Amino acid sequence: MKKYLLVIFLILVIHVILLINLRFTAWPEMLSYAFLRNNGFLLYKDMVHPYPPVLTMTLSIIYKLFGYKLMVLKAVTWLIILANDILVFLIVKKSTRRSLWAVVGLLFYVSAQPFLEGNQLWFDLAIVPAILFGTYFMLDFLGQPSRKASAVAAGFAFGVAALTKQTAGLFLIVNGLWLMVKYRDVRKLLIFLTGPVILFLILGLRLISEGALKGFFNWTLIYPLKYWSHSPGYVQMALTRPQLLILILLSFPALYLFWRRKYSLITFYFLLSLVLVYPRFSFFHFQLGIAFVAILFATLLSSLKSKRFVYVLCTIYSVLAIVLARQTVAKDWQKEARFWGGGDIKAAELIKNSTKPDGLIYLLGPQSGLYVLSDRVPPKPWVDNFSWYWEIPSFQEEVILRWGQNKPQVVFTSAPQPGNWYDLGTYRPQKITDWIDKEKIDENSLP
């Protein structure tokens, strides 16, 4: 492995250079969730938070230490991605027992990840290192069942992933079933579940102490299943032709291994990563899948006896990488960050200059990152501008009742965009807008 250290280092450097120069997406929620939590908003009780708390709580600590800066968010994102690089390498090395194939897997990941909407932090990226960490130790435990510490580490990692994005809990279920089918030993299952049980107990006690346990289950499980899955605009799984072609090519290593009946736990993990894309397909929701594709690609090459087939596959995927890189570089090279550009900063200055520091505001239309950029907070409970939140039966009435005790002094709006009534940028909660008019709350329109 030592002779590959320089190569590995150079690949990581190239990855960082690409990330630095490609356009970064600073999703508003990656700022506003942590900002509101640091300003006294309890998750699930004082604000709508549709995910488990690990990522938001982690970001809130980081922002407290280093401030709400774009560079801080970028640094967190890139460190996560670099951790993924290292874990992809280690997993391939453990699977193939060859450093060469581990380098190939790493190179595949670096040549695909930044060009498939990877330069942004979202819950789907945040779960990748935890799941890869769990994968590494799960493979270690399956290889040597006497290593109980590996089973505990794997379970703990998958538990962290489940408390980052709830659908990642499927990894706990699949691994638990895998252990029972393979060993038929309840003790091994209990060892694996030690970490998740401890994590869930800690979270449960915290939620009970904050009076947010019911809200947690409502916003992360019940409402998505009962209401949102039927809401127009929530499920968006249609793929464009280019997306479908790319997805088919990315899925080929797993499909080929299935066809050859070379089943492995990682192959099932890849299938799970496809499920985790729901309810919206986009490659930034498929970051976990890209990591498993890199692992499976290297694993597939290591198992092939035909050098010609190896060369053909490497050529096809090299062409794919070049096409993706060319398109992405032409569109996003050295462009200003999304949601943290000049227009966003000007809008935040307008908000700051027209309100008092302790005054409550509400953004009806504009993106929630402006709360952070303007250093202003909304009334409790805070609800973002998604139609599936507001259209839950009786929810608007509940918000109005609580807002009556702490009304926003100013409501900032933006011109509704053309589109369906439920589209983000177009949607306006009717009862909320009627209440704003009735209470004669000042409204300012942002450019």
ROLOTOR-746509 format. One record per residue (C-alpha): residue in one letter; x, y, z. Coordinates in steps of 0.05 Angstrom, whole numbers, plus 5000, padded with zeros to 4 digits. Layout:
N
AXYZ
...
***
This chain:
447
M500050005000
K505850485015
K507650544941
Y500650804927
L500651344981
L503051894934
V497851694882
I492351694934
F494552374959
L494652664889
I487552394875
L485052724939
V488353374920
I485053354851
H478353224885
V479253834930
I481354274871
L475154074832
L470654214892
I473854894904
N472755114832
L465954814817
R459755194837
F457555054908
T450355004929
A449055284999
W442254985012
P438355475056
E436354925105
M443654765119
L443955465149
S437055635174
Y435754995213
A442055065255
F441255825261
L434255765289
R436255215337
N441855655363
N436756215373
G432255815419
F427855435370
L426554725392
L426654225334
Y419753925319
K416354385369
D418255105350
M419954955277
V418354455223
H424353995217
P422753385173
Y429152995188
P432352685249
P436853175287
V444052935279
L446153375221
T442654005246
M445353915316
T452453815289
L451954425245
S449254845302
I455454685343
I460154825285
Y456855495270
K457155685343
L464655565342
F466455855273
G460556305254
Y455456285198
K460156335140
L459956045071
M467055785079
V465055415142
L459455045105
K464154895047
A469454625094
V464554165129
T462053915061
W468953785033
L471353435096
I465352965090
I467152825018
L474452695034
A472252215088
N468151865035
D474351824990
I478351475044
L472651005063
V471450794991
F478850624985
L478850225050
I472549835033
V475149634964
K481749434995
K478249005046
S473748694993
T479148544941
R485348524985
R488948924932
S491149654939
L491049724863
W483649604858
A482450054918
V485950614880
V481550464819
G475250514862
L477651174891
L479251444822
F472351244798
Y469051604856
V473052234847
S471652244772
A464152194783
Q462252514850
P463753254838
F460453234769
L454052904793
E451453474837
G456253294892
N458853984913
Q453454124964
L451453895034
W444853555043
F442352995086
D443752495031
L451152685031
A451452715106
I449451985114
V454851725066
P460851705114
A456751385169
I454050845123
L460850715091
F463850675161
G458550175180
T459749795116
Y467149725131
F466049445200
M460249015177
L464848685127
D470148605181
F465048265227
L462347805173
G469547605157
Q471147465230
P464847365271
S468847355335
R470248105328
K464348355369
A467249065370
S466449095295
A459048915301
V458049455353
A461749965310
A457649785249
G451049825286
F452950495317
A454850785249
F448350555217
G444650845278
V447951525267
A445851495193
A438651335213
L438651935260
T441152365203
K436052155151
Q430451695173
T430351265110
A437451045126
G434150625181
L433150115125
F440549945133
L439249735205
I433449295182
V437148975124
N443448835165
G439348555222
L435848075174
W442447905141
L445447705208
M439447285227
V439246915161
K446746805159
Y447946605232
R441146475263
D444046745327
V440047265365
R446147445406
K449747715344
L443648125327
L443348415397
I450748595394
F449648955328
L443649335356
T447249575419
G449450235388
P442850415356
V438850255419
I443350715460
L442851275409
F435251225404
L434551225480
I438751855486
L434752195431
G428151965462
L429952245531
R432152905499
L425652965460
I421452805522
S425153335563
E423653845508
G416453635499
A417953485426
L417052725422
K410252755388
G412753285340
F418852865322
F414552265302
N409552715266
W414653095223
T419452525208
L414751935200
I407252035205
Y406252655162
P410852425106
L407151755102
K400051995115
Y399852665079
W406052855039
S406452234996
H399552444968
S401153184962
P402253464892
G409553634879
Y412353234937
V414152594898
Q418452754837
M421552114812
A421152234737
L427952204703
T430252574641
R433352144586
P440552364604
Q439252204677
L436351524659
L442351364615
I447351564669
L443551164721
I443550544678
L451050604666
L452250704740
S447950104757
F451549644708
P456749364758
A451249164806
L446848874750
Y452648484722
L454448184789
F447147984799
W447047674730
R453247274747
R449947094814
K455647404852
Y451347674907
S454448084962
L452148525019
I454849144982
T450448974922
F444348994967
Y446949644997
F447049944927
L439849734917
L438050064983
S441450704960
L436550714901
V430750664949
L433551234992
V432951714933
Y425451734944
P421452204942
R425552614891
F430552364842
S436652794833
F443952594834
F445252994897
H440152514930
F444151934900
Q450852094933
L450751444972
G449451054909
I455351374874
A459951144930
F457350424925
V457950444849
A465350614856
I466250034904
L462449544860
F466149784797
A472949634828
T470348974856
L467648774788
L474248924753
S478148524804
S473847914790
L474247934714
K478947444679
S478447774611
K483148364605
R479548584543
F473048654582
V476749054635
Y479449524582
V472549604550
L469249774616
C474850264635
T474150604567
I466550664572
Y466750964641
S472651424624
V468551704566
L462551794613
A467052164663
I469752624609
V462852794583
L460252934654
A466353344671
R465953754607
Q458653924617
T459454104690
V465754514681
A462554904624
K456455074668
D459255134739
W466655294736
Q468355854786
K461156094791
E458556424854
A455055974905
R447655844897
F443456164952
W449456574976
G450557024916
G450557774907
G442957794901
D441957414966
I446857865003
K443258494977
A436458204998
A439258065068
E441858775074
L435059045055
I431858625109
K437058835161
N436459575144
S428859585147
T427859195212
K430159225284
P435158705310
D429958425359
G424158475311
L420657845285
I420057755210
Y417257225165
L419657045095
L413556865054
G416856624989
P424156814997
Q429156265016
S430356135090
G437856265087
L436057005089
Y434356935163
V441656765174
L444557285127
S440257835157
D440957575229
R433457595240
V428657065267
P421456885251
P415756775301
K414756085331
P413155605302
W417255715239
V414755375176
D418355395110
N414855535044
F413154825022
S405954675005
W406053985036
Y407654295104
W402154815103
E396754375072
I396553875130
P389353915156
S388354455209
F395754625210
Q395055345186
E389955475241
E394755205293
V400355655268
I395756265268
L393756115340
R401056105363
W403056695319
G397657115352
Q402157125414
N408357355376
K406557665310
P411757815258
Q412958565251
V414458505177
V412957985125
F417857965067
T415257685002
S417757554932
A413857574867
P410456904857
Q413656504800
P409456224744
G407655504756
N402955024790
W399555284854
Y403654794896
D410554944866
L415955244909
G416255984892
T409055984870
Y405355704930
R402356154984
P398555875044
Q391656195036
K389556235109
I396256515129
T396057055076
D388857235096
W391057285169
I396957735150
D392158195113
K387058185170
E392458365222
K395058915176
I402258675183
D407159065141
E409258715077
N415558865038
S417358554971
L424458334960
P427458394890
***
